[in-house]
Amino acid sequence: MNVWDDGDVGKAKAFAARNKVTYLVLIDEGEKVFRAYTKSLRIPTNAVINRDGEVVYLAAGFDEKGLRNAVEEALKQ
Protein backbone atom coordinates (compact mmCIF):
# COMPACT_ATOMS: atom_id res chain seq x y z
CA MET A 1 0.00 0.00 0.00
CA ASN A 2 1.37 3.37 -0.96
CA VAL A 3 0.91 5.72 1.97
CA TRP A 4 2.87 8.95 1.70
CA ASP A 5 2.59 10.16 -1.90
CA ASP A 6 -0.63 12.17 -1.47
CA GLY A 7 -2.54 9.85 -3.79
CA ASP A 8 -0.13 10.44 -6.67
CA VAL A 9 -0.64 7.32 -8.78
CA GLY A 10 2.26 8.26 -11.05
CA LYS A 11 4.74 8.18 -8.15
CA ALA A 12 3.40 4.81 -7.00
CA LYS A 13 3.65 3.35 -10.51
CA ALA A 14 7.19 4.68 -10.93
CA PHE A 15 8.26 3.20 -7.58
CA ALA A 16 6.69 -0.16 -8.45
CA ALA A 17 8.37 -0.26 -11.85
CA ARG A 18 11.75 0.82 -10.47
CA ASN A 19 11.63 -1.82 -7.74
CA LYS A 20 10.08 -4.56 -9.91
CA VAL A 21 7.05 -4.88 -7.64
CA THR A 22 4.92 -7.77 -8.89
CA TYR A 23 1.96 -7.44 -6.52
CA LEU A 24 -0.98 -5.07 -6.43
CA VAL A 25 -0.18 -1.67 -4.90
CA LEU A 26 -3.07 0.21 -3.32
CA ILE A 27 -3.15 3.98 -2.88
CA ASP A 28 -4.03 5.03 0.68
CA GLU A 29 -4.82 8.68 0.15
CA GLY A 30 -4.85 10.51 3.47
CA GLU A 31 -3.34 7.47 5.24
CA LYS A 32 -6.82 6.37 6.37
CA VAL A 33 -6.26 2.60 6.10
CA PHE A 34 -2.71 2.79 7.43
CA ARG A 35 -3.82 4.70 10.53
CA ALA A 36 -6.82 2.40 11.09
CA TYR A 37 -4.60 -0.67 11.31
CA THR A 38 -1.38 0.65 12.80
CA LYS A 39 -0.33 2.64 15.81
CA SER A 40 3.15 3.07 14.37
CA LEU A 41 4.26 5.45 11.67
CA ARG A 42 7.23 3.27 10.76
CA ILE A 43 7.66 2.23 7.18
CA PRO A 44 7.50 -0.52 6.26
CA THR A 45 4.73 -1.83 8.43
CA ASN A 46 3.48 -5.24 7.34
CA ALA A 47 -0.04 -6.43 8.09
CA VAL A 48 -1.77 -9.67 7.26
CA ILE A 49 -5.54 -9.50 7.32
CA ASN A 50 -7.45 -12.78 7.20
CA ARG A 51 -10.61 -13.55 5.26
CA ASP A 52 -12.72 -12.34 8.18
CA GLY A 53 -11.05 -8.92 8.09
CA GLU A 54 -9.08 -9.55 11.28
CA VAL A 55 -5.49 -8.39 11.62
CA VAL A 56 -3.56 -11.58 12.36
CA TYR A 57 -0.07 -10.14 11.95
CA LEU A 58 1.22 -6.61 12.39
CA ALA A 59 4.89 -5.70 12.57
CA ALA A 60 6.95 -2.61 11.86
CA GLY A 61 10.11 -3.28 9.90
CA PHE A 62 10.56 -6.30 7.67
CA ASP A 63 10.69 -9.85 8.99
CA GLU A 64 10.49 -12.09 5.92
CA LYS A 65 10.12 -15.32 7.89
CA GLY A 66 7.46 -13.92 10.24
CA LEU A 67 5.51 -12.37 7.38
CA ARG A 68 5.70 -15.54 5.27
CA ASN A 69 4.50 -17.67 8.21
CA ALA A 70 1.61 -15.29 8.92
CA VAL A 71 0.47 -15.35 5.28
CA GLU A 72 0.64 -19.13 5.15
CA GLU A 73 -1.38 -19.44 8.37
CA ALA A 74 -3.98 -16.93 7.21
CA LEU A 75 -4.44 -18.84 3.95
CA LYS A 76 -5.17 -22.04 5.91
CA GLN A 77 -8.08 -20.43 7.77
GINOR-V823084 format. One record per residue. N is the residue number from 1. PSI is psi in radians with two decimals (999 if undefined). Layout:
N_PSI, N_PSI
This chain:
1_2.26, 2_2.16, 3_-0.81, 4_0.54, 5_0.38, 6_0.63, 7_0.25, 8_1.73, 9_-0.62, 10_-0.75, 11_-0.73, 12_-0.76, 13_-0.73, 14_-0.77, 15_-0.80, 16_-0.74, 17_-0.78, 18_-0.60, 19_0.17, 20_0.76, 21_2.23, 22_0.06, 23_2.90, 24_2.33, 25_2.14, 26_2.59, 27_2.14, 28_1.29, 29_2.25, 30_0.11, 31_0.48, 32_-0.84, 33_-0.77, 34_-0.82, 35_-0.51, 36_-0.55, 37_-0.26, 38_2.64, 39_-0.10, 40_2.60, 41_0.41, 42_2.47, 43_2.28, 44_2.64, 45_2.23, 46_2.32, 47_2.46, 48_2.19, 49_2.18, 50_-3.13, 51_-0.36, 52_0.07, 53_0.24, 54_2.40, 55_2.02, 56_-0.13, 57_2.31, 58_2.08, 59_2.32, 60_2.60, 61_-2.95, 62_2.03, 63_1.62, 64_-0.80, 65_-0.82, 66_-0.75, 67_-0.79, 68_-0.79, 69_-0.72, 70_-0.72, 71_-0.80, 72_-0.75, 73_-0.73, 74_-0.62, 75_-0.41, 76_-0.39, 77_999
